[in-house]
Structure formats: C-alpha cells, structure tokens
Amino acid sequence: MMHDLKIKDLSFSYKNDSKLILKDINLDIKAGEFVCLLGQSGCGKSTFLRLLAGLETSTTGTILLGDEPIKGASLSRGIVFQDYGLFPWMTAGENIMLALKQKFPNQDKKKLKCLALNTLKSVGLDESVYRKLPKELSGGMKQRCAIAQAFGIDPPILLMDEPFGALDAVTRARLQDLLLKLWSQDSQKKTVFFVTHDVDEALLLANRIIVFGQSPSSIIYECSISPDKRFTREAQFENPEIMELRNNLIFQINRDVTSRISN
C-alpha cells in the first residue's frame, strides 16, 4: 500500500542524554516523492532516517504512515546503507534470498531464487554473482546487490543512507542513473528518502530537497523540482536555473554553519 507520510513536531535525543539531535521536524511527504536529505556531516540526517525505519523512537512528536504511527522496523521500509549491509559469510544470492524469505515466507524456494536472479539482472549483474561472497565483489557490485535486495522485497518506502558515498565517481554516476531508472519505471513509484551531503547528487536525484541545519537539527530550507523541470546530468553545470538553485542550497548550508561558528 502506498501511503503519505506525516511527521509532526518530531524531536529526538538519546536516552540519558538531554542534548537534542533533532528538534521540531514537521514534514508532509506525498507517496512516490524522491526526497533528498541534505546537510553537513553530523547534522542528524542518518538519525532521521533511522526514525523513519523504526530503528529509533522519537523523544517527542509522531511519524504517521497513512493513519498509522511507525512502531519498529517493517518490511514496508527497505534500507540501503553506505556499507552495503550484506552478511559477509553469505553469498550475494543468499543475502537477497534472506530478505525475500522474510517478505514471502510461504513462497516456493525455487520461485524465490528465480526472483532473486531477476533482481540481480535488474541492477545489471549476471547470474554468477548469485554464488559469490561479498569479498569477491567490487564496491559497486556490492551496492548493486544491496539495491537488488531492497527492491526485491518491493517496499513502498526506500530509505538510503549515503549509499554511494564510498564509491568512485564513475561507479557512483552509474548507480545514480540505475536508481533513477528503477524508481521511474515502477507503476507506483516508491517513496525514497536519500541521505547525502552532496548538493549535485541531490539536484540530480530528487524532486524535493530538504536541508537540515546543525545539531540540534531542524529544517532550514526546502525546495521542490517539478517533473517537467527535472535536471539531467548533462545540464547540471550549464543550465542557469540549476546553477542558481545549487548556489542557493550551498548558501543556506554555509550560512547555517557560519551562524553556529559565530555563536
């Protein structure tokens, strides 16, 4: 089921620590939006993602998926981490099968294996990868497996925590294009939350960009990009509209950092 997300007066601090990490976050997210969470390292982006995943519990406020509060982890929210999230003692295929068995516990094993192979194919990997351990794969191949695992369980919400941050520029660009392709071709687009500190990556991927300020973090700026104005990689450094938006995003981030330093 595709549901809107409503986040109201959300604040978070760790237990036995009065210091707030997030403060008074309010957002309405429509189903199918591709949202990039932008901001400096340590500003609470990943913490916010963990709250959406149900891996942390808010100190105050609510997160509603449809009319239901998020309580604990769920297969309705797939997660892709920067460190791939693959068990090193299991083959790539076994890692994907583990997720599929949780999603489809009554499904025949042969059918699940067929689905796993198809998900590998969808991210540009051949069948031989199914039998390989993560240590036998490049960083880009491991991240493709992680994406295949997340898309294989077909969650309506996909949470991605700087998934391409450790990759070289060429591999990163290829996986950005792959992600956009997978998201765009869904008949019902997944709602994607993508954490990054790279302004250009956010401009390429998102139709909505949300900027977090320094801790205790709140939303200091946001903007939307209409589908008919979606930016291409080729136009990123030539289109005056993109350049103006990039400069504004960088200005908002730097102004927040400068204000904290001066205080």
Protein Blocks (a to p, Z undefined) as FASTA:
>chain_A
ZZddddehiacddehiabdfbghiacdddehiacddeddehilmmmmmmmmnopaccfbd
cddehjaccedjafkbccddfklopafkbcfklmmmmmmmmmmmmbcfklmmmmmmmmmm
mnopafklmmpcfklpcfklmmmmmmmmmmmnopabdcdehkllmpcfklmmmmmmmmmm
mmmmpmbacddddddfbfklmmmmpmcdcdddddddddfbdcdddfklcccfklmmmmmk
lmmmmmmmmmmmmmmmmmmmmZZ
